[in-house]
């Protein structure tokens, strides 16, 4: 148990180092210090892009605000180590992620499809870890009745001896159902950094944010997209985010003995994510939807596996 705790601390420290040494997205501002709006996407332009835009109006906007885009490589020619060193975060995560999205985008002729494929590939690579997490969740559901009996048995007892016995009995239940609370936590730890890396890849590589998919402008947020002629596709996008987010949370919590407040957690979490997604680039919303779908499919497979 001690080794697992130490491993978890090491993972957290490593992630913190990556985040603290990050090179981050910078918004392009004009001489009046106001954000420059991208005429193609309706969003703020990113100052520190890593490859050349293809849209002529976008190029003009950069040049007008003293960003020499002619010195940048074409996005189709980008390499993993293109540009100057900006810290471990950009070098280890953002650039390689964007590179593979761009390479797949060149093959599929669409960067949204490339992003979807990368999402699926990452989930397949991480499947051994995510499967452990899902299995632990299902095993916890099986152990819930016994855990509840132990909690009821020692309810109101705060003396040291009772608390120690309760802890020992809990550990026996964990052992009986082969539950390891720290097992399979790796993917949970990297979810947020991965999400931020996808965001930076979208914002800093014009080929991605200039592209479109099924009427969606990949660099445009639903908050801006609903004011466009294709507003309905952004509404459909938000509906998919709501459904997949709610269902994935619901699946993870189904079968557990929860108090009334916790039973409403999937609704609260879904609302929070929907509000956040409203201000995220559409490309990132697509990533979130397919990441949720991977989680749902995985949970279905794990449940079938445990029933056999």
N, C-alpha and C positions, 0 to 999 in steps of 0.2 A: 504493500500500500504506500509505503514511504517512497519507494522508487517511482511509482506512478505520479505521486504528488510532485516530486522533483522534476519529472519529465514535463509535467504540465507547466510548472514554473519556467522551465527552460524555453518552452514553446512561446509562452506569453512574453518573456524578455526578448526573445528573437524578433517577434512581431513588433514589439515596441521600438526596438532599434531600427527596424526597417521603416516604420512610420516616422520616427524622429529624424531620419536621414533622407526624407523624401524630397524630391523636386516636384512641386505641385503645379496645377493648372493656374495660369494667370490671365485675368480678364483684360482685353485690350481696351484702353481708354483714350479719348481724344485730348486735345489741348485744354479743354475745360474740365478734364478729369471725369468725364461721363463715359459710361460703357458704350462701346461701338456695337451697334446692332447689325448682325449678319442679315443682309437683304434676302439671302436665299433661304435661311432657316428661321429667321425671326428671333434668333437667340443672340446672346452676347458673344462676340468673337473672342477666341482664345489668342492671347499674345504669343505665348511660347509654343507655337505649333512646331511639329518636327518634320513635316514635309509640305510640299507646295500645293496650294489649292488649285482646282481646275476651273472653277467658276470665275469668269472674267470680272464680274462686279465685286466678288469677294477679294480678288487680287488687287483691284483698284482701291478697295477700302483699306487693305493692309498697307499698300504703298502710300496712300494719303496720310496714314497715321504712323509713317516712318518705320515700317517693318519691311526689311528687304527680303521678300519671299523668293526672289530670283536665286539667292544663294542656297536655298533649301533644295534637297533632292526631290524628285517626283515620288509620290507615294508608292507607285508600282515598283520603284527601284530601291525602296527603303531596306535597310539591313538592321539586324538586331542591335548592332553597336553604333548606329547612325547618331550623329549629334554629339555634343560634349557630355562629359560625365556629370550626372546630377544627383549622385547618391545611390545607395543600394536599392531603394524602392523603385526608382525609374529604371535602373539598369537591370535589376533581377526580375522584376515583375511586369512593369508597364510596357517597356519596349518589346520584350519577347512576346507578350500577349498580343500587342498590336501587330507585330510582325506576322504572326501566324494567322491573325484575322485577315490581314492584307493579302497574304499569299493565297489563302483559301478564297478570298474575295475575287482575286484575279482568275482563279479556276472556275468558280461558280458564276462569275459576272455579277455578283450581288453581295454586298458586305453584310447585309442582314442575315442571309443564308449562312455566310461564313461564321458570323457570331453565334448562330444557333448550333452549327456543327461544333464549334469550339466549346460551347457550353456542354454539349453532350459528351464530347471527348474528355473534358475535365471531370465530369461526373463518373464516367467509366473508369478513369484512372483512379479516382478517389473512392470507387465503389467498395473496396475492402473496408475502408474506414467508416463510410456512411452506412454500410450494411450492419456493422457492429453497433453503431448508434441506434439504428432502427430496431435491431434485435433486443438491445438493452431496454428500449422503450416498451416493446411488447412483453418482455419478461417481467418488467416492473408492473404491468397491468395484471399479469397472472398472480404476482405476489401481493397485490393490493389488499385482498381480504385478510391475509395473515398479518400484514403490516398494520392494518386498521385495528385488528384485535389486540396487538401488542400496545399500540398507542392508547387504546381504551383501558387496557389493563393497568397502565402506569399513569393514567390521567390524573393530574393534580398532585402527583408525587414529585417533589423537587429535591429530595435528599440525595446525597452523592451515591449511596448504595443502589437506590432505585434507578437512578439515571444510568449507572454503570450496567445494571442488569438489563435495562431496556436496550441499551446500545449493543450488548452481547447477543440478545435475542434477535435484534434487527440484523446483526451480522450473520447469524445462523440462517435467517431467511434468505439473505443475499447469497450465501453459500449454497443453499438448497436449490435455488433457481439459477445459479451460476451468473449472478449479477455482479458486475464490476462498475461502480458509479463513474469511474474515470475512463473506462474503456471506450474507444471509438470517438474521443472528443476532438481529434485533430482537425477534422473538416469543419467542425463548429467554430474552432479558433480561427480558421483562415477564411471563413465566409465573408466577414466584413472587409478585410484587406483585399480580397478578390473582387468584391463588389466595387470598391473604390478604384481598383486597378482597371476594371472594365470602364468605369466612368472616365478616367483619365485617358484611356486609349481612344474612346469616342471623341473626347473634347480636343485632343492634341493632334489627331490625324485627320486632316480635312477630307480625305477620300471616304472615310466612314461617315462623318457628320453631314457631308454633302449628298450622300446617296439616299435613295428612297426604297420603300418596300410596301407593296399593296396600298399605295396612297399615303403611306406614312413617310414624313421626312425624318430621317434617323437622328438628326441633330436637334430636332424641334421637340419641345416638351408639350404634353397634352394641354397645359394651361394656355399655350400660345396656339397650338394646333386647332383647338375648338373654335377659334375665330377665323379659320381659313375656310375655303370652299369645300374641302374634304373633312369637315369637322366630325362627320359621323364615324370615320375610321378611328379617330382618337377616342371617341366614346366607346366603340367596340373594344379598343385596346384596354381601356380602364375597366370594362366589364370582365374581360379575361383575367386581368390582374386581381380583381376582387374575388372572382370565383376560385381561381387556382390557389390564391393565398389562404382564403377561408377554408377550403377543403383540405389543404395540406396541414394546417393547424388542427383542424377538426379530427383528421385521421390520427395525428400524433397523440391527441388527448382522449380519444374514444376508448371506453372500457375502463378508464381510471376513476377511482372514487374521489370526487372533487367537491369542494364546498361550492355553494351557489355563485360566489364571486369568481372563482376560477373557471366555472363552466362557461362564463361569458368572455373569457380571455380570448378565444379565437375571433370573436366579434370585435373586441377592442383592438387587437393586434392588426386585424384586417383593415379596420378604419384608419389606423395610424399609417400603415404601409400605402394604402390607397391615396391618402393625402400627400405623402412623400412622393409617390409615383407621379402625381399630377404635375410636379415640378422637375421630373427627371427627363433626360433625352429619351426619345422613343426607342432608340437602340438599347438603352439600359432597361426599359420596360419589357422589351422582347426577351432580353436575357433573363429577367426576373420570372417571366411567365414560364419559359422552358426549364428553368431551374426548378420551379415549383412542380412542373409536370414530371420531371425526373424523380423528385422526392415522392410524389404520389405513386408513380409506377413502382418505385423501389419498395415502398411500404406495402403495396399489394403483394409483391413477390415474396417479401419477408413473412407476411401473414400466412400465405399459402405454404411456405416452407416449414413454418413452425407447426402448422396443423397436421402435416404429414407424419 
